[in-house]
Structure formats: structure tokens, C-alpha cells
């Protein structure tokens, strides 16, 4: 989250009112209880008021077991280290890096807003979200997932915040257009994804797989 705040402030300025990406990064940081002074320091590093690390944004694409497509978003101060670490994890778990553009087309970029289901009226939230420009709403028992066009995330987020809906999380995400059933190699695939997520430079991991509830239950046991 610190990296995202730094890069957002560097690229769009330190005023969250004028920088939607920074405003989103601050919202997510506060929802994770990041102290305000840490947020302010990250912003000042991004704007150059404090000395800090220069992060680059890089995306990487690859395939996991069973041909599952994997897309990585990273922020790094050393791209050679990052690609080496990613390549090592892929090869260790039966996958491999691929050329740019190999799997990106398999995902659709969307905005995603999560709101906890704390006795909210679903119809009321649906109406507010649609009026704000959202595309769809899904009820996931303990939370509502609101999907938007990629370019409209900040607009919809601001409208829902104005209506006093408590935002749990908001982000730009990638939704797979089609999925591969990974039941037969679920454990190996999950280990790969978890180790990719554990890399310091990796911000997000997206993959086009699905695993049945029965297999998930067996893995948890």
C-alpha cells in the first residue's frame, strides 16, 4: 500500500482531491488501519518532498499448471530482481513466464468496490450503484461486490461515498473472460499463486481458474 501511495503521488500529484488514484490508495490504506503519519510520509516521498525509492510499474504474464493464465502487476525498484524472483517461482511450481500480451487479452479490466453487508438494503444499494454508473452488483453473503467500467471506478466510488456507504475496499481489477477447471492440480496451482503473492514486488495476481467447493474443502482439511 505504501508503494501504491508513493507511485500515485509521484504520477498524479499529492492532492487526493485532484488525484483519483491517490484518493483510492489512501482509502484502502485507511481501511487497513495504516497510521495517517505513514500515509503522509508516503505521499511526501512520492511528491519528492522526502527522499524515497523510485518505483517502476511493470506487468508480467505467464502460465501455471494446466495452462492457467496468470497476470502479475508489480511495483519495483529493481526490475532485474523482480523478473528473476518471478521466473524462479514459476519454474519451481510447474509454470513459466510468457511474452508480453500472451495472456493479457484473456482478462477484462474492471473497477471493483466492496461494501460489507451490514444489514444493508440490497435494492437500495443496487439503485444507488446503478445511478452512479456501475455495471453490476453481486451479493457475496458478507459483502456486496460492485463492478464498474475500468474508467468509471473513481466516479462511482465518489458517488457511493457521498451517499455514506462505507467502502471496505476499491480497486482496479482483471476479470477472466473464461476459466479453466483446476481441480486435478489445485494444490500445485494454489502454491504457485501464493508464492507469487508473497514476493515483495508483486502487488496483484490474477489467474483464470476455478476450483470446485469439494476440492477446496479437501485442501482445507
Protein Blocks (a to p, Z undefined) as FASTA:
>chain_A
ZZmmmmmmmmnojafklmmklmmmmmmmmmnopafklmmmmmmmmnopagcddddddddd
dddehhiacddddddfbfklmmmmmmmmmmmnopacddehklmmmpccddddddddehia
fklmmmmmmmnopabdcdehjaccddddfklmmmmmmmmmmnopacfbdcdddddfbdcd
fklmmmmmmmmmmmmmmpmklmbdcddddddfklmmmmmZZ
